[in-house]
Amino acid sequence: MTNRDGLSSDVEEHLDRLQQAALARTTCMSVWRAGTVRAWLEVVMGMPVNTLPCLENVKSGEVLLRLTDVDLEMGLGIYNPIHRRKLRLAIEDFRRAEGDQR
């Protein structure tokens, strides 16, 4: 199926995700919405979230900033300790950056 610009919905969705990922790189995590969170996880962090409860449970960057290791494992289904560590460290970088700006 194509839209009025001749793009398929898959291509359009991918372009939107790339735009959201660019937004994630240039804005504070606390202002992110669900689409930016998903794009950050998938594009920037390289962690596809289609099968994770993350899509239902994390609707904003504010939620991401409050996640603990237990939340990542039990709430989001990230059982691999290396993946949890990768996310924790990235989230901590945003916490520090936002703390410096406030």
ChimeraX attribute file (.defattr): number of C-alpha atoms within 10 A of each C-alpha:
attribute: neighborCount
match mode: 1-to-1
recipient: residues
	/A:1	7
	/A:2	11
	/A:3	9
	/A:4	6
	/A:5	7
	/A:6	10
	/A:7	12
	/A:8	13
	/A:9	12
	/A:10	11
	/A:11	12
	/A:12	15
	/A:13	12
	/A:14	14
	/A:15	12
	/A:16	15
	/A:17	20
	/A:18	18
	/A:19	14
	/A:20	21
	/A:21	22
	/A:22	16
	/A:23	16
	/A:24	23
	/A:25	12
	/A:26	8
	/A:27	12
	/A:28	16
	/A:29	24
	/A:30	15
	/A:31	11
	/A:32	21
	/A:33	17
	/A:34	18
	/A:35	19
	/A:36	25
	/A:37	24
	/A:38	26
	/A:39	25
	/A:40	24
	/A:41	18
	/A:42	17
	/A:43	16
	/A:44	15
	/A:45	15
	/A:46	10
	/A:47	16
	/A:48	13
	/A:49	16
	/A:50	10
	/A:51	9
	/A:52	14
	/A:53	14
	/A:54	20
	/A:55	15
	/A:56	10
	/A:57	13
	/A:58	19
	/A:59	17
	/A:60	18
	/A:61	20
	/A:62	15
	/A:63	16
	/A:64	24
	/A:65	17
	/A:66	11
	/A:67	17
	/A:68	13
	/A:69	14
	/A:70	13
	/A:71	14
	/A:72	21
	/A:73	16
	/A:74	12
	/A:75	17
	/A:76	20
	/A:77	16
	/A:78	21
	/A:79	12
	/A:80	10
	/A:81	12
	/A:82	10
	/A:83	15
	/A:84	20
	/A:85	13
	/A:86	12
	/A:87	20
	/A:88	18
	/A:89	12
	/A:90	12
	/A:91	18
	/A:92	15
	/A:93	13
	/A:94	19
	/A:95	18
	/A:96	10
	/A:97	13
	/A:98	15
	/A:99	9
	/A:100	8
	/A:101	8
	/A:102	5
